[in-house]
């Protein structure tokens, strides 16, 4: 596994530079196979990155999956899908929503797993101040799941989540981390050290790059 770290002066520059990197990866991968598979986490930074890419990437040749989603109504502002649809809904990309509205969430998770490619081309991850990534949070039994690509968590910050699991993240061809804000400083340092005591430190995909702002790095 390799973990490359790039420090940018602020969150805006981070989104732009990371977006340029992602556009290059998508374009290179597109020449080898189509469609290109991209999984996006929630949060504000990825949507700034996507906005930067809006007219750069040939989205019609990209499948966009969700890394995780809260089990909340589709009308909720907490729903990651709302931001994904707003940013890419008319882009031509194939957007694949996690089925968190279904009465049988376990069956929905199995069905979502079946929709995934064997290996995702790029997975975007954020980093929580508590060291979580995706919806793999400290002390949740989902951390130990090794036989499913998608699973359900216990409630976290008031809601259950549907999330990609470590086997799926670790099989990805590339993992793109976006980390912004001084509250992430300790977690980022532990991620960079390969600290497996935090959930993020257990992501061991062979190619990983971290774009962070100076505040997160403590510079």
MARKEVO-216790 format. One record per residue (C-alpha): residue number from 1; x, y, z. Coordinates in nm, 2 decimals, always signed. Last residue first. Layout:
<rs>
(r NUM,(X,Y,Z)) ...
</rs>
This chain:
<rs>
(r 219,(+0.06,+2.41,+0.89)) (r 218,(-0.15,+2.18,+1.12)) (r 217,(-0.22,+1.93,+0.85)) (r 216,(-0.59,+1.98,+0.87)) (r 215,(-0.55,+2.36,+0.86)) (r 214,(-0.31,+2.34,+0.57)) (r 213,(-0.58,+2.17,+0.35)) (r 212,(-0.58,+1.80,+0.27)) (r 211,(-0.55,+1.59,-0.04)) (r 210,(-0.48,+1.23,+0.05)) (r 209,(-0.38,+0.97,-0.21)) (r 208,(-0.42,+0.60,-0.19)) (r 207,(-0.31,+0.32,-0.41)) (r 206,(-0.29,-0.04,-0.27)) (r 205,(-0.62,-0.02,-0.08)) (r 204,(-0.54,-0.06,+0.29)) (r 203,(-0.83,+0.11,+0.47)) (r 202,(-0.78,+0.01,+0.83)) (r 201,(-0.64,+0.34,+0.93)) (r 200,(-0.97,+0.51,+0.86)) (r 199,(-1.14,+0.30,+1.14)) (r 198,(-0.89,+0.43,+1.40)) (r 197,(-0.68,+0.17,+1.59)) (r 196,(-0.51,+0.09,+1.26)) (r 195,(-0.27,+0.38,+1.28)) (r 194,(-0.11,+0.40,+0.94)) (r 193,(+0.10,+0.70,+1.03)) (r 192,(-0.08,+0.92,+0.78)) (r 191,(-0.41,+0.81,+0.92)) (r 190,(-0.30,+0.90,+1.27)) (r 189,(-0.18,+1.25,+1.16)) (r 188,(-0.51,+1.29,+0.98)) (r 187,(-0.71,+1.20,+1.28)) (r 186,(-0.52,+1.45,+1.50)) (r 185,(-0.56,+1.74,+1.25)) (r 184,(-0.93,+1.67,+1.16)) (r 183,(-1.06,+1.95,+1.38)) (r 182,(-0.83,+2.19,+1.19)) (r 181,(-1.04,+2.17,+0.88)) (r 180,(-1.03,+1.97,+0.55)) (r 179,(-0.96,+1.62,+0.45)) (r 178,(-1.03,+1.47,+0.10)) (r 177,(-0.91,+1.11,+0.06)) (r 176,(-0.90,+0.95,-0.29)) (r 175,(-0.88,+0.58,-0.29)) (r 174,(-0.76,+0.41,-0.61)) (r 173,(-0.80,+0.06,-0.76)) (r 172,(-1.06,-0.03,-0.50)) (r 171,(-1.03,-0.37,-0.34)) (r 170,(-0.96,-0.22,+0.00)) (r 169,(-1.28,-0.02,-0.01)) (r 168,(-1.50,-0.32,-0.10)) (r 167,(-1.34,-0.55,+0.16)) (r 166,(-1.36,-0.27,+0.42)) (r 165,(-1.74,-0.23,+0.39)) (r 164,(-1.95,+0.00,+0.18)) (r 163,(-2.21,+0.17,+0.40)) (r 162,(-2.58,+0.18,+0.49)) (r 161,(-2.63,+0.40,+0.79)) (r 160,(-2.84,+0.40,+1.11)) (r 159,(-2.92,+0.74,+1.24)) (r 158,(-2.90,+0.95,+1.56)) (r 157,(-2.53,+1.05,+1.55)) (r 156,(-2.45,+0.69,+1.47)) (r 155,(-2.72,+0.42,+1.50)) (r 154,(-2.58,+0.07,+1.44)) (r 153,(-2.45,+0.01,+1.09)) (r 152,(-2.58,-0.17,+0.79)) (r 151,(-2.37,-0.35,+0.53)) (r 150,(-2.24,-0.34,+0.18)) (r 149,(-1.96,-0.56,+0.02)) (r 148,(-2.03,-0.85,+0.26)) (r 147,(-1.81,-1.13,+0.40)) (r 146,(-1.56,-0.93,+0.60)) (r 145,(-1.77,-0.74,+0.85)) (r 144,(-1.56,-0.66,+1.15)) (r 143,(-1.60,-0.28,+1.13)) (r 142,(-1.98,-0.33,+1.10)) (r 141,(-1.98,-0.41,+1.47)) (r 140,(-1.95,-0.04,+1.55)) (r 139,(-1.68,+0.05,+1.80)) (r 138,(-1.54,+0.35,+1.61)) (r 137,(-1.73,+0.44,+1.29)) (r 136,(-1.73,+0.28,+0.94)) (r 135,(-1.99,+0.50,+0.79)) (r 134,(-1.75,+0.61,+0.50)) (r 133,(-1.45,+0.70,+0.72)) (r 132,(-1.42,+0.73,+1.09)) (r 131,(-1.12,+0.87,+1.27)) (r 130,(-1.31,+1.06,+1.55)) (r 129,(-1.25,+1.39,+1.37)) (r 128,(-1.41,+1.23,+1.06)) (r 127,(-1.22,+1.16,+0.74)) (r 126,(-1.37,+1.18,+0.39)) (r 125,(-1.34,+0.90,+0.14)) (r 124,(-1.36,+0.90,-0.24)) (r 123,(-1.35,+0.56,-0.41)) (r 122,(-1.20,+0.53,-0.76)) (r 121,(-1.20,+0.24,-1.00)) (r 120,(-1.44,+0.02,-0.80)) (r 119,(-1.35,-0.35,-0.82)) (r 118,(-1.59,-0.63,-0.90)) (r 117,(-1.84,-0.37,-1.01)) (r 116,(-2.12,-0.28,-0.77)) (r 115,(-2.49,-0.36,-0.85)) (r 114,(-2.48,-0.69,-0.65)) (r 113,(-2.37,-0.50,-0.34)) (r 112,(-2.67,-0.28,-0.38)) (r 111,(-2.90,-0.58,-0.38)) (r 110,(-2.74,-0.72,-0.07)) (r 109,(-2.78,-0.38,+0.11)) (r 108,(-3.14,-0.36,+0.00)) (r 107,(-3.21,-0.71,+0.14)) (r 106,(-3.06,-0.60,+0.47)) (r 105,(-3.27,-0.28,+0.46)) (r 104,(-3.60,-0.47,+0.43)) (r 103,(-3.85,-0.18,+0.45)) (r 102,(-3.68,-0.01,+0.16)) (r 101,(-3.61,+0.36,+0.18)) (r 100,(-3.23,+0.31,+0.23)) (r 99,(-3.18,+0.18,-0.12)) (r 98,(-2.83,+0.32,-0.19)) (r 97,(-2.86,+0.53,-0.51)) (r 96,(-2.68,+0.45,-0.83)) (r 95,(-2.62,+0.75,-1.05)) (r 94,(-2.54,+0.68,-1.42)) (r 93,(-2.37,+1.00,-1.54)) (r 92,(-2.54,+1.21,-1.81)) (r 91,(-2.48,+1.53,-1.62)) (r 90,(-2.84,+1.61,-1.54)) (r 89,(-2.85,+1.46,-1.19)) (r 88,(-2.48,+1.53,-1.12)) (r 87,(-2.47,+1.80,-0.86)) (r 86,(-2.83,+1.81,-0.75)) (r 85,(-2.85,+1.43,-0.76)) (r 84,(-2.54,+1.39,-0.55)) (r 83,(-2.65,+1.66,-0.30)) (r 82,(-2.99,+1.49,-0.25)) (r 81,(-2.83,+1.15,-0.23)) (r 80,(-2.63,+1.25,+0.08)) (r 79,(-2.96,+1.26,+0.28)) (r 78,(-2.91,+1.48,+0.58)) (r 77,(-3.13,+1.75,+0.43)) (r 76,(-3.42,+1.51,+0.46)) (r 75,(-3.67,+1.48,+0.17)) (r 74,(-3.54,+1.13,+0.08)) (r 73,(-3.64,+1.01,+0.43)) (r 72,(-3.35,+0.90,+0.65)) (r 71,(-3.14,+0.58,+0.67)) (r 70,(-2.81,+0.77,+0.63)) (r 69,(-2.61,+0.69,+0.32)) (r 68,(-2.26,+0.55,+0.25)) (r 67,(-2.01,+0.51,-0.03)) (r 66,(-2.26,+0.60,-0.30)) (r 65,(-2.21,+0.49,-0.66)) (r 64,(-2.14,+0.70,-0.97)) (r 63,(-2.11,+0.52,-1.30)) (r 62,(-1.91,+0.72,-1.55)) (r 61,(-1.91,+0.72,-1.93)) (r 60,(-2.19,+0.98,-1.97)) (r 59,(-1.99,+1.19,-1.72)) (r 58,(-1.73,+1.30,-1.98)) (r 57,(-1.54,+1.50,-1.72)) (r 56,(-1.46,+1.87,-1.75)) (r 55,(-1.80,+2.05,-1.74)) (r 54,(-1.90,+1.95,-1.39)) (r 53,(-1.55,+1.89,-1.26)) (r 52,(-1.52,+2.20,-1.04)) (r 51,(-1.88,+2.13,-0.92)) (r 50,(-1.77,+1.77,-0.83)) (r 49,(-1.49,+1.91,-0.62)) (r 48,(-1.72,+2.15,-0.44)) (r 47,(-1.96,+1.85,-0.39)) (r 46,(-1.67,+1.65,-0.25)) (r 45,(-1.59,+1.91,+0.01)) (r 44,(-1.94,+1.95,+0.15)) (r 43,(-1.99,+1.61,+0.30)) (r 42,(-2.11,+1.27,+0.16)) (r 41,(-1.90,+0.99,+0.02)) (r 40,(-1.86,+0.93,-0.35)) (r 39,(-1.80,+0.60,-0.54)) (r 38,(-1.66,+0.62,-0.90)) (r 37,(-1.68,+0.34,-1.16)) (r 36,(-1.56,+0.41,-1.51)) (r 35,(-1.79,+0.28,-1.78)) (r 34,(-1.61,+0.20,-1.99)) (r 33,(-1.27,+0.05,-2.01)) (r 32,(-0.90,+0.13,-2.09)) (r 31,(-0.94,+0.48,-2.24)) (r 30,(-1.19,+0.56,-1.96)) (r 29,(-0.92,+0.48,-1.70)) (r 28,(-0.70,+0.76,-1.83)) (r 27,(-0.99,+1.01,-1.84)) (r 26,(-1.12,+0.91,-1.50)) (r 25,(-0.77,+0.94,-1.34)) (r 24,(-0.71,+1.28,-1.50)) (r 23,(-1.05,+1.41,-1.39)) (r 22,(-0.97,+1.29,-1.04)) (r 21,(-0.64,+1.47,-1.02)) (r 20,(-0.81,+1.79,-1.15)) (r 19,(-1.08,+1.76,-0.89)) (r 18,(-0.83,+1.71,-0.62)) (r 17,(-0.66,+2.03,-0.72)) (r 16,(-0.99,+2.22,-0.74)) (r 15,(-1.13,+2.08,-0.41)) (r 14,(-0.81,+2.14,-0.22)) (r 13,(-0.78,+2.50,-0.36)) (r 12,(-1.12,+2.58,-0.21)) (r 11,(-1.04,+2.40,+0.12)) (r 10,(-0.72,+2.61,+0.18)) (r 9,(-0.35,+2.61,+0.13)) (r 8,(-0.31,+2.26,-0.02)) (r 7,(-0.12,+1.97,+0.13)) (r 6,(-0.06,+1.66,-0.07)) (r 5,(-0.01,+1.32,+0.10)) (r 4,(+0.06,+0.99,-0.09)) (r 3,(-0.03,+0.67,+0.08)) (r 2,(+0.12,+0.35,-0.08)) (r 1,(+0.00,+0.00,+0.00)) 
</rs>
